[in-house]
């Protein structure tokens, strides 16, 4: 077992399993063939053929307002929710676009994002404490009722990044909700870069980017969950955190990568470790080109 | 002027300008059309057609030893050196492969690497000093006789990563040669990840990965160059380093990105800076797929 196993587990996708998802001529994601067939039930919303999935002509023109595409696709997604195909519904709108700064082509429910192979964004925070007995990290155990990774280990604070709120404000909000960290402590969280991965799931593809933050907490602070998303918090020596990431899959797959990035930035992984180059590059994964 | 300008300057390539370079059926790089035409002068070594460049059949079988491909291609490169097409000859062998861990298909002279659009690797070190007056960074000015970026600003220690030496050993060697840092100080250099970029040059493409190290130096230490590659060293407050990267192109293009990564990891770039997401992702660039 090694850090590289965690990276490989988060980057398992076979481009041959996917067809392009194209909006207004721009490839914004990809879908599995079975989901393409499902979408073909709504020819007034989706145009599906062997080359991939796009929107029906009336929705696909670049002149159609984003709200109209959002509404038409949203109605289909509601049916698929009722049919229990799309589960883990969140009632959060995520942008469909190719990059952070690009204006979205439409917004879709968060739970549907992997079905369309659209890039998802998140904010994760490494909360740590420095004491006489060394570096420790606060770890959360996810609630057993979470739709993804129930009961898995997680960062002290982590959340998806919806449309309509900035990274910093979202991080502050999650600090409050997930761990009861007051703003006068949370505001010292340092934005320290990102990790990316491309995970194939039963639903589709998650070509995600997670923005990482570090926050050094006072020794006197103890987290308190306020939104029911956390089962328990633990304060572990960094060596135990590293070992757990390396030797088990107790951490949710993407939380493990955020910790590997933290360990890397702290110089915990030796440059002459034979896995070092692949670990470094493995945290910057990009989707392989589709085979179309 | 902004950090993003530095990232854009290092990621300027047009995939339409390149043809694939394929060895034993595996795409390992890409070449400009004019260079493909040049290589066509040696049909006993290269097979060139509209689809791209590969090796002649006798060299292209996977059974041919790496040394034989290396020798045959090396003879062509020597002629191109004598014709002064390939300049900046280094007499260092670089591996031709798709990733760090893959066994090389052949080795080529370092100066030829961009001509074949093969990934190059380097090791760069941020040397810094913490004092009562804040964080300072040692900066090098490159010798005016360097084949690339003469007179530009650089990390205190930086070098290419040739075949046949590990990252750590190479970093230690460069610390000694470039800045006279003795091993008992240099060994504390922390490997802290990497940056990548895809630069189109007149010669070809540089889809490079740079492994970054941080080294905190004692206030009493002053660097001394021993290999003639450094014109001068400066100890600058981090604010001046940041400003110079942001507001000028005085730093060599890839050294600027290494400093942006350092600033990011130190939390110097605010998460609500509108450029933040593109800066973060811009340091993880990958080549766009070729248009073949």
Interface residues (C-beta under 8 A of the other chain):
Chain A: X99 X100 X101 X166 X167 X168 X169 X171 X190 X191 X192 X193 X194 X196 X209 X211 X213 X214 X261 X264 X265 X266 X267 X269 X270 X271 X272 X276 X277 X278 X280 X281 X283 X284 X286 X289
Chain B: X99 X100 X101 X166 X167 X168 X169 X171 X190 X191 X192 X193 X194 X196 X209 X211 X213 X214 X261 X264 X265 X266 X267 X269 X270 X271 X272 X276 X277 X278 X280 X281 X283 X284 X286 X289
